[in-house]
Amino acid sequence: MSDKLEELEAELARIAQLDLAEQPAAFASLREKLEAQLNSASDEAAEQ
């Protein structure tokens, strides 16, 4: 779990360094990635 948190913190730090014009697309990409991970975890839990 802490690895995922550290990965998220690193990604947020990377996004913070981007130009303001690039940040919305980067946040959208991160959101899609997190939603996919959440859906995957939810599917795995439902299978058990």
N, CA, C and O atoms as a GROMACS GRO file, in nm:
protein
  192
    1MET      N    1   0.082  -0.119   0.000
    1MET     CA    2   0.000   0.000   0.000
    1MET      C    3   0.087   0.126   0.000
    1MET      O    4   0.057   0.222  -0.071
    2SER      N    5   0.193   0.125   0.080
    2SER     CA    6   0.277   0.244   0.085
    2SER      C    7   0.350   0.266  -0.048
    2SER      O    8   0.381   0.379  -0.083
    3ASP      N    9   0.377   0.157  -0.122
    3ASP     CA   10   0.438   0.173  -0.254
    3ASP      C   11   0.344   0.249  -0.347
    3ASP      O   12   0.388   0.336  -0.422
    4LYS      N   13   0.216   0.217  -0.341
    4LYS     CA   14   0.117   0.287  -0.424
    4LYS      C   15   0.108   0.434  -0.384
    4LYS      O   16   0.097   0.522  -0.470
    5LEU      N   17   0.114   0.460  -0.254
    5LEU     CA   18   0.108   0.597  -0.205
    5LEU      C   19   0.231   0.676  -0.250
    5LEU      O   20   0.220   0.790  -0.293
    6GLU      N   21   0.347   0.614  -0.240
    6GLU     CA   22   0.470   0.680  -0.283
    6GLU      C   23   0.467   0.705  -0.434
    6GLU      O   24   0.512   0.810  -0.480
    7GLU      N   25   0.413   0.610  -0.509
    7GLU     CA   26   0.401   0.627  -0.654
    7GLU      C   27   0.307   0.744  -0.686
    7GLU      O   28   0.336   0.824  -0.775
    8LEU      N   29   0.197   0.754  -0.613
    8LEU     CA   30   0.103   0.864  -0.632
    8LEU      C   31   0.166   0.997  -0.596
    8LEU      O   32   0.150   1.096  -0.669
    9GLU      N   33   0.238   1.002  -0.486
    9GLU     CA   34   0.307   1.125  -0.445
    9GLU      C   35   0.408   1.168  -0.550
    9GLU      O   36   0.419   1.287  -0.581
   10ALA      N   37   0.482   1.073  -0.605
   10ALA     CA   38   0.580   1.105  -0.709
   10ALA      C   39   0.512   1.158  -0.834
   10ALA      O   40   0.560   1.254  -0.896
   11GLU      N   41   0.401   1.097  -0.871
   11GLU     CA   42   0.328   1.142  -0.989
   11GLU      C   43   0.270   1.282  -0.968
   11GLU      O   44   0.274   1.365  -1.059
   12LEU      N   45   0.217   1.309  -0.850
   12LEU     CA   46   0.166   1.443  -0.820
   12LEU      C   47   0.278   1.547  -0.821
   12LEU      O   48   0.258   1.659  -0.867
   13ALA      N   49   0.394   1.510  -0.770
   13ALA     CA   50   0.509   1.602  -0.771
   13ALA      C   51   0.552   1.630  -0.915
   13ALA      O   52   0.587   1.743  -0.949
   14ARG      N   53   0.548   1.527  -0.999
   14ARG     CA   54   0.584   1.545  -1.140
   14ARG      C   55   0.484   1.640  -1.207
   14ARG      O   56   0.523   1.730  -1.281
   15ILE      N   57   0.356   1.619  -1.181
   15ILE     CA   58   0.252   1.704  -1.241
   15ILE      C   59   0.268   1.848  -1.194
   15ILE      O   60   0.248   1.941  -1.272
   16ALA      N   61   0.304   1.867  -1.068
   16ALA     CA   62   0.321   2.002  -1.014
   16ALA      C   63   0.432   2.078  -1.086
   16ALA      O   64   0.431   2.201  -1.091
   17GLN      N   65   0.528   2.005  -1.142
   17GLN     CA   66   0.640   2.069  -1.212
   17GLN      C   67   0.606   2.106  -1.357
   17GLN      O   68   0.682   2.178  -1.422
   18LEU      N   69   0.495   2.056  -1.407
   18LEU     CA   70   0.455   2.085  -1.545
   18LEU      C   71   0.404   2.227  -1.559
   18LEU      O   72   0.367   2.291  -1.460
   19ASP      N   73   0.403   2.275  -1.682
   19ASP     CA   74   0.340   2.404  -1.709
   19ASP      C   75   0.192   2.394  -1.676
   19ASP      O   76   0.132   2.287  -1.685
   20LEU      N   77   0.134   2.506  -1.637
   20LEU     CA   78  -0.009   2.506  -1.602
   20LEU      C   79  -0.096   2.456  -1.716
   20LEU      O   80  -0.199   2.393  -1.692
   21ALA      N   81  -0.056   2.482  -1.838
   21ALA     CA   82  -0.135   2.438  -1.953
   21ALA      C   83  -0.133   2.286  -1.968
   21ALA      O   84  -0.227   2.228  -2.023
   22GLU      N   85  -0.028   2.222  -1.920
   22GLU     CA   86  -0.015   2.076  -1.933
   22GLU      C   87  -0.079   2.001  -1.817
   22GLU      O   88  -0.107   1.882  -1.829
   23GLN      N   89  -0.102   2.068  -1.706
   23GLN     CA   90  -0.151   2.000  -1.586
   23GLN      C   91  -0.288   1.935  -1.601
   23GLN      O   92  -0.306   1.823  -1.554
   24PRO      N   93  -0.387   2.001  -1.663
   24PRO     CA   94  -0.519   1.935  -1.673
   24PRO      C   95  -0.513   1.800  -1.744
   24PRO      O   96  -0.577   1.704  -1.700
   25ALA      N   97  -0.438   1.791  -1.852
   25ALA     CA   98  -0.427   1.664  -1.924
   25ALA      C   99  -0.354   1.560  -1.839
   25ALA      O  100  -0.390   1.442  -1.841
   26ALA      N  101  -0.254   1.603  -1.765
   26ALA     CA  102  -0.180   1.510  -1.679
   26ALA      C  103  -0.269   1.459  -1.566
   26ALA      O  104  -0.264   1.340  -1.532
   27PHE      N  105  -0.349   1.547  -1.508
   27PHE     CA  106  -0.442   1.504  -1.403
   27PHE      C  107  -0.548   1.410  -1.460
   27PHE      O  108  -0.585   1.313  -1.394
   28ALA      N  109  -0.595   1.437  -1.580
   28ALA     CA  110  -0.694   1.349  -1.642
   28ALA      C  111  -0.636   1.211  -1.666
   28ALA      O  112  -0.702   1.110  -1.643
   29SER      N  113  -0.512   1.206  -1.711
   29SER     CA  114  -0.445   1.079  -1.732
   29SER      C  115  -0.427   1.003  -1.601
   29SER      O  116  -0.450   0.882  -1.595
   30LEU      N  117  -0.387   1.074  -1.497
   30LEU     CA  118  -0.370   1.012  -1.366
   30LEU      C  119  -0.504   0.960  -1.314
   30LEU      O  120  -0.512   0.851  -1.258
   31ARG      N  121  -0.609   1.038  -1.334
   31ARG     CA  122  -0.742   0.994  -1.288
   31ARG      C  123  -0.783   0.866  -1.359
   31ARG      O  124  -0.835   0.774  -1.296
   32GLU      N  125  -0.761   0.858  -1.490
   32GLU     CA  126  -0.795   0.737  -1.565
   32GLU      C  127  -0.718   0.617  -1.512
   32GLU      O  128  -0.773   0.508  -1.496
   33LYS      N  129  -0.591   0.637  -1.485
   33LYS     CA  130  -0.507   0.529  -1.432
   33LYS      C  131  -0.558   0.482  -1.296
   33LYS      O  132  -0.569   0.362  -1.271
   34LEU      N  133  -0.590   0.577  -1.208
   34LEU     CA  134  -0.639   0.542  -1.074
   34LEU      C  135  -0.776   0.474  -1.081
   34LEU      O  136  -0.802   0.380  -1.006
   35GLU      N  137  -0.862   0.521  -1.170
   35GLU     CA  138  -0.993   0.458  -1.185
   35GLU      C  139  -0.979   0.315  -1.236
   35GLU      O  140  -1.051   0.226  -1.191
   36ALA      N  141  -0.887   0.292  -1.329
   36ALA     CA  142  -0.863   0.157  -1.380
   36ALA      C  143  -0.812   0.066  -1.269
   36ALA      O  144  -0.854  -0.049  -1.259
   37GLN      N  145  -0.722   0.117  -1.186
   37GLN     CA  146  -0.672   0.037  -1.074
   37GLN      C  147  -0.783   0.006  -0.974
   37GLN      O  148  -0.791  -0.105  -0.922
   38LEU      N  149  -0.867   0.104  -0.948
   38LEU     CA  150  -0.978   0.084  -0.855
   38LEU      C  151  -1.077  -0.018  -0.909
   38LEU      O  152  -1.123  -0.106  -0.836
   39ASN      N  153  -1.108  -0.008  -1.037
   39ASN     CA  154  -1.200  -0.104  -1.099
   39ASN      C  155  -1.141  -0.244  -1.097
   39ASN      O  156  -1.213  -0.341  -1.074
   40SER      N  157  -1.013  -0.255  -1.122
   40SER     CA  158  -0.946  -0.385  -1.119
   40SER      C  159  -0.952  -0.445  -0.980
   40SER      O  160  -0.981  -0.564  -0.964
   41ALA      N  161  -0.924  -0.365  -0.879
   41ALA     CA  162  -0.928  -0.414  -0.741
   41ALA      C  163  -1.070  -0.453  -0.703
   41ALA      O  164  -1.091  -0.551  -0.632
   42SER      N  165  -1.167  -0.376  -0.749
   42SER     CA  166  -1.307  -0.406  -0.720
   42SER      C  167  -1.349  -0.537  -0.786
   42SER      O  168  -1.420  -0.618  -0.726
   43ASP      N  169  -1.305  -0.558  -0.910
   43ASP     CA  170  -1.336  -0.682  -0.981
   43ASP      C  171  -1.274  -0.802  -0.911
   43ASP      O  172  -1.338  -0.907  -0.898
   44GLU      N  173  -1.150  -0.787  -0.865
   44GLU     CA  174  -1.082  -0.895  -0.795
   44GLU      C  175  -1.155  -0.929  -0.665
   44GLU      O  176  -1.168  -1.046  -0.630
   45ALA      N  177  -1.200  -0.828  -0.594
   45ALA     CA  178  -1.272  -0.850  -0.468
   45ALA      C  179  -1.405  -0.920  -0.494
   45ALA      O  180  -1.448  -1.003  -0.414
   46ALA      N  181  -1.470  -0.886  -0.603
   46ALA     CA  182  -1.599  -0.946  -0.635
   46ALA      C  183  -1.584  -1.092  -0.673
   46ALA      O  184  -1.675  -1.172  -0.651
   47GLU      N  185  -1.469  -1.129  -0.730
   47GLU     CA  186  -1.445  -1.267  -0.770
   47GLU      C  187  -1.419  -1.358  -0.651
   47GLU      O  188  -1.435  -1.480  -0.662
   48GLN      N  189  -1.378  -1.302  -0.541
   48GLN     CA  190  -1.342  -1.384  -0.424
   48GLN      C  191  -1.460  -1.421  -0.341
   48GLN      O  192  -1.445  -1.490  -0.240
   0.00000   0.00000   0.00000
